[in-house]
Amino acid sequence: MKKILMTAGVSALLATSAMADTIGVSVARFDDNGLTIMRNGMTDYAAANDGVELQVEDAQDDVARQLDQINNFIASGVDAIIVNAVDTNATEAMSNAASAAGVPLVYVNRQPVNMATLPEGQAFVASNEVESGTLAAFHMCQELRAAGKSGGAKAYMLMGQLSNQAAVQRSKDFHDVIGMDMCNFIELIDEQTAEWSRDKAQDLMTNWISSGEPFDAVFGNNDEMAIGAIQAMKAAGISMDDVVVGGVDATPDALVSMQAGEMDVTVFQDLAGQGAGSIVTAMKLAAGEDVDKTVFIPFKLVTPENVADFLN
């Protein structure tokens, strides 16, 4: 098993599909490591398949810009549109615009708020976020128990953008796990958003450390924030052997951090597979084929014991 992993769900999609000529792609932001992996999965798939042309735009974390991009795609006559939403609460207008124009639309990676009422010709390709935070949080609980801290442990949580369904769900997952009998010895000291950013997470973690409150664990809604927290702890002279750190995505930087003995757990999200799967789903819709409204690609737990399986 290698880092770019095509799971069964994506493989099935790849089996047969008519080709759409042009697909417009709006990505929430280009300066995000995880979304870059997803975007590369799209471009790699398109490069390997004649007849697939992508128009990829950076929404720069701006909802209005993203809606403009979708309208521009429609006006230019693309065969289908793929959206990695800036704000998952703002997707209804995007769905309506594409539906009114009769252009197929696929949401990727971030679940739209109108998932239950997606119009015909629209779908969602991602992974089930209930799995991501739950897998990471439960492993962190097990690590804390193994370290002899079942009598009481304290944790911080770094949340993604609160307009994003994944951030909300991953945070809920953590709360649900520490509410379990096995894990209710963990006290959450504080939780704040660092907006998926390594730099913002480092600043926030530095502030928490300066408060002098002892802690045993840090959970980041993504790897970038977990790495930012690690950088702050290392700068403060805190040994990584004394803190359990978890994230989500299994990005290359996270895997390097895990090999260095810093990050304790992450969860592999097949972002490249999501990117490729979104293209194939868009092509099927453009060809008038039936597709499932939701295509879920499984998460996989990554720990120091199996990290080598996820390296290129």
Secondary structure, 3 states (H helix, E strand, C coil): CCCCCCCHHHHHHHCCCCCCCEEEEEECCCCCHHHHHHHHHHHHHHHCCCCCEEEEEECCCCHHHHHHHHHHHHHHCCCEEEECCCCHHHHHHHHHHHHHHCCCEEEECCCCCCHHHCCCCEEEEECCHHHHHHHHHHHHHHHHHHCCCCCCEEEEEEECCCCCHHHHHHHHHHHHHHCCCCCCCEEEEEEEECCCCHHHHHHHHHHHHHCCCCCCEEEECCHHHHHHHHHHHHHCCCCHHHCEEECCECCHHHHHHHHCCCCCEEEECCHHHHHHHHHHHHHHHHCCCCCCCEEECCCEEECCCCHHHHCC
